[in-house]
């Protein structure tokens, strides 16, 4: 029993003293370089998770941008970047704009004033005290105005004819012809 305690005490004392004395090479007697452990790098993407999901409610002049944000036990401000290219150029606050916790939160933003028949790019972004991280790029195309059908063209032509006829009739009535 005493031997085990004595050996454990001696090993603990040696382990405690090792960092205090420089290690030397047995061959040359010169001090060995001290190697410190490499730091662990945690990126912002590891600290927050965003996912850009497909746009919905796409019309001629509007769309709803969608995504999820998981701030991973922090608080984050969520937004969307959008534009005609992947350079984006515009930002829009998400709803909700502030998320907290450790579960994915669905966010969205209503985008209006778009040009018909154009392709737009967007991505989700989130900012917390560590910085800003982004989701992947998504794109959508706004719809174009419908082309009138043959029957609609007929109604349009009939309407124009009635307007012209009414205008001519009013002009003849004023003149008294």
NORBEL-V760016 format. One record per residue. N is the residue number from 1. RES is the residue in three letters. OMEGA is omega in whole degrees, -180 to 180 (none if undefined). NEAR is the number of other C-alpha atoms within 12 Angstrom. D_CENTER is the distance of its C-alpha to the mean C-alpha in Angstrom with 2 decimals. Layout:
BEGIN
n=(N,N)
res=(RES,RES)
omega=(OMEGA,OMEGA)
near=(NEAR,NEAR)
d_center=(D_CENTER,D_CENTER)
END
This chain:
BEGIN
n=(1,2,3,4,5,6,7,8,9,10,11,12,13,14,15,16,17,18,19,20,21,22,23,24,25,26,27,28,29,30,31,32,33,34,35,36,37,38,39,40,41,42,43,44,45,46,47,48,49,50,51,52,53,54,55,56,57,58,59,60,61,62,63,64,65,66,67,68,69,70,71,72,73,74,75,76,77,78,79,80,81,82,83,84,85,86,87,88,89,90,91,92,93,94,95,96,97,98,99,100,101,102,103,104,105,106,107,108,109,110,111,112,113,114,115,116,117,118,119,120,121,122,123,124,125,126,127,128,129,130,131,132,133,134,135,136,137,138,139,140,141,142,143,144,145,146,147,148,149,150,151,152,153,154,155,156,157,158,159,160,161,162,163,164,165,166,167,168,169,170,171,172,173,174,175,176,177)
res=(UNK,UNK,UNK,UNK,UNK,UNK,UNK,UNK,UNK,UNK,UNK,UNK,UNK,UNK,UNK,UNK,UNK,UNK,UNK,UNK,UNK,UNK,UNK,UNK,UNK,UNK,UNK,UNK,UNK,UNK,UNK,UNK,UNK,UNK,UNK,UNK,UNK,UNK,UNK,UNK,UNK,UNK,UNK,UNK,UNK,UNK,UNK,UNK,UNK,UNK,UNK,UNK,UNK,UNK,UNK,UNK,UNK,UNK,UNK,UNK,UNK,UNK,UNK,UNK,UNK,UNK,UNK,UNK,UNK,UNK,UNK,UNK,UNK,UNK,UNK,UNK,UNK,UNK,UNK,UNK,UNK,UNK,UNK,UNK,UNK,UNK,UNK,UNK,UNK,UNK,UNK,UNK,UNK,UNK,UNK,UNK,UNK,UNK,UNK,UNK,UNK,UNK,UNK,UNK,UNK,UNK,UNK,UNK,UNK,UNK,UNK,UNK,UNK,UNK,UNK,UNK,UNK,UNK,UNK,UNK,UNK,UNK,UNK,UNK,UNK,UNK,UNK,UNK,UNK,UNK,UNK,UNK,UNK,UNK,UNK,UNK,UNK,UNK,UNK,UNK,UNK,UNK,UNK,UNK,UNK,UNK,UNK,UNK,UNK,UNK,UNK,UNK,UNK,UNK,UNK,UNK,UNK,UNK,UNK,UNK,UNK,UNK,UNK,UNK,UNK,UNK,UNK,UNK,UNK,UNK,UNK,UNK,UNK,UNK,UNK,UNK,UNK)
omega=(-180,-178,-179,180,-179,-180,178,180,180,179,179,179,179,179,178,-176,-176,-179,-178,-179,179,177,180,177,179,-177,-173,-178,-180,-179,176,178,177,-179,177,-180,179,178,176,-179,175,-179,178,177,176,-176,178,-180,175,174,175,179,-173,175,179,177,-175,178,179,-173,-176,176,175,178,-176,176,173,179,175,-176,176,177,172,174,-177,173,-173,-179,174,168,-179,178,-178,178,178,170,177,178,180,176,-179,-180,177,175,-2,-177,177,179,177,175,-175,177,178,178,178,178,179,176,178,-179,-179,178,-179,178,178,176,-180,176,-179,176,176,174,178,175,177,180,173,-178,179,-177,-177,177,-175,171,-179,179,171,177,176,177,176,-179,178,178,-180,177,-180,177,-179,180,177,177,178,178,178,179,178,178,179,179,178,179,179,180,-180,-180,179,180,179,-180,179,-180,179,-178,180,-180,none)
near=(7,8,9,10,11,12,13,14,14,14,14,13,14,14,13,12,13,14,13,11,13,15,17,14,11,9,8,9,10,11,13,14,10,13,9,7,6,6,6,6,9,10,13,25,25,17,28,39,35,38,33,38,27,27,32,21,21,28,26,22,23,27,32,32,40,42,38,35,46,38,37,24,19,24,25,34,33,42,39,46,37,37,26,23,19,18,15,21,16,20,23,30,26,32,25,24,27,25,31,24,18,17,18,21,31,26,35,35,33,27,34,19,13,25,22,21,19,24,28,35,32,41,44,46,42,45,32,29,16,20,19,25,32,33,30,25,30,30,30,33,28,28,21,17,13,11,10,12,10,10,11,13,13,13,14,15,15,14,14,14,14,14,14,14,14,14,14,16,15,14,13,12,11,10,9,9,9)
d_center=(64.32,65.08,64.23,60.73,60.02,61.51,59.48,56.21,57.09,57.91,54.69,52.61,54.56,54.06,50.32,50.21,52.27,50.54,47.68,50.34,52.46,51.28,51.54,53.93,54.45,57.58,58.50,58.20,58.15,55.29,52.30,49.30,45.89,43.75,40.46,37.70,34.92,31.63,28.85,26.03,22.71,19.72,16.44,13.51,11.70,14.85,14.68,11.26,9.54,6.05,6.27,5.18,8.75,11.29,12.04,15.30,18.26,18.26,21.36,23.04,21.42,18.49,15.61,13.45,9.67,8.80,6.84,8.23,8.24,11.36,12.51,15.50,18.30,16.95,15.72,12.28,11.22,7.94,6.95,5.62,7.06,9.57,12.99,15.71,14.75,12.11,13.29,11.45,13.67,12.64,10.47,10.79,10.93,9.73,12.76,13.53,12.19,13.71,13.57,16.12,17.73,17.36,16.19,13.00,12.60,11.67,10.00,10.40,11.39,14.51,14.56,18.22,20.54,19.39,22.04,23.62,23.36,20.46,17.51,14.11,10.93,7.39,3.74,1.30,3.70,6.93,10.42,13.58,17.03,16.25,13.70,10.03,7.74,4.60,3.92,6.49,7.57,9.14,12.08,14.70,18.10,19.80,23.27,26.46,29.42,31.88,35.05,38.14,40.37,44.07,45.12,42.71,44.18,47.60,46.74,45.36,48.57,50.74,49.02,49.58,53.19,53.82,52.49,54.71,57.69,57.27,56.99,60.12,62.01,61.18,62.26,65.55,66.18,65.78,68.09,70.50,70.81)
END
